[in-house]
């Protein structure tokens, strides 16, 4: 069974051998989600807040911070429960050494 990046990140994301121990689960490395909710509204969701966007992807307004932090952390394991996530911004790491056969 294979999983795409979206499913991997929205359901936690357990990395391959040794990866989880070094960098944490995949969801811990997501910096921002871009999500479309059931009403067709587009949002940037990060740990600092939630910003609603118009169709040109320009910021319209912000959601109160007390709601935003809870939403960001709930996105980590919610899967597609909130809406359709169309973009992930996440941290990447340089892995020392090259492995192969």
C-alpha positions as CSV (number, residue, x, y, z in Angstrom):
1,X,0.0,0.0,0.0
2,X,1.3,3.5,-0.8
3,X,0.3,6.8,0.6
4,X,0.8,10.3,-1.0
5,X,2.3,13.3,0.9
6,X,-1.2,14.6,1.8
7,X,-2.4,11.5,3.5
8,X,1.0,11.0,5.1
9,X,1.0,14.5,6.7
10,X,-2.7,14.7,7.6
11,X,-2.7,11.4,9.4
12,X,0.4,12.0,11.5
13,X,3.3,10.8,9.3
14,X,5.5,8.1,10.8
15,X,8.8,8.3,9.0
16,X,11.0,5.5,7.8
17,X,13.7,3.8,9.9
18,X,15.4,6.3,12.1
19,X,13.6,9.3,10.6
20,X,11.0,9.7,13.3
21,X,13.6,9.6,16.0
22,X,15.6,12.3,14.3
23,X,13.0,14.7,13.0
24,X,9.7,13.8,14.7
25,X,6.6,12.6,12.9
26,X,5.8,14.3,9.6
27,X,2.9,16.3,11.0
28,X,5.2,18.0,13.5
29,X,7.1,19.5,10.6
30,X,4.2,21.2,8.8
31,X,4.5,25.0,9.1
32,X,1.3,25.9,7.3
33,X,-1.8,24.3,5.7
34,X,-3.8,25.9,2.9
35,X,-7.3,24.5,3.2
36,X,-10.7,25.0,1.5
37,X,-13.7,24.5,3.8
38,X,-17.2,23.2,3.0
39,X,-18.3,26.8,2.2
40,X,-15.6,27.2,-0.4
41,X,-13.5,29.6,1.8
42,X,-9.8,29.3,1.5
43,X,-7.6,29.6,4.6
44,X,-3.9,29.7,5.5
45,X,-3.7,27.9,8.9
46,X,-0.5,28.1,10.9
47,X,0.5,28.2,14.6
48,X,0.3,32.0,14.6
49,X,-3.2,32.3,13.2
50,X,-5.7,31.6,10.5
51,X,-6.0,33.9,7.6
52,X,-8.9,33.8,5.1
53,X,-8.0,34.4,1.5
54,X,-9.9,35.6,-1.5
55,X,-9.9,33.8,-4.9
56,X,-6.7,35.7,-5.9
57,X,-5.0,34.2,-2.8
58,X,-4.8,37.7,-1.2
59,X,-5.4,38.0,2.6
60,X,-8.9,39.1,3.5
61,X,-9.0,38.9,7.3
62,X,-7.8,36.9,10.3
63,X,-9.6,34.5,12.6
64,X,-9.2,35.2,16.4
65,X,-6.0,33.7,17.7
66,X,-7.7,31.5,20.4
67,X,-9.5,29.6,17.6
68,X,-6.5,29.5,15.3
69,X,-4.0,27.7,17.5
70,X,-6.5,24.9,18.3
71,X,-7.3,24.5,14.6
72,X,-3.6,24.3,13.6
73,X,-2.9,21.6,16.1
74,X,-6.1,19.7,15.3
75,X,-5.1,19.6,11.6
76,X,-2.2,17.4,12.4
77,X,-4.2,14.2,12.9
78,X,-7.6,15.2,11.5
79,X,-7.2,13.9,8.0
80,X,-9.8,15.4,5.7
81,X,-12.2,16.2,8.5
82,X,-12.0,20.0,8.3
83,X,-11.9,20.5,4.5
84,X,-9.7,19.9,1.5
85,X,-6.1,20.7,2.1
86,X,-4.5,21.9,-1.1
87,X,-1.1,23.0,0.0
88,X,1.5,22.1,2.8
89,X,4.4,24.2,3.8
90,X,6.8,22.2,5.8
91,X,10.3,22.1,7.2
92,X,12.9,20.0,5.3
93,X,16.2,18.7,6.7
94,X,19.5,17.8,5.0
95,X,20.1,14.2,5.8
96,X,23.8,13.4,6.2
97,X,25.3,10.7,4.1
98,X,23.9,8.8,1.1
99,X,22.3,5.5,1.4
100,X,21.8,3.0,-1.4
101,X,22.8,-0.4,-2.7
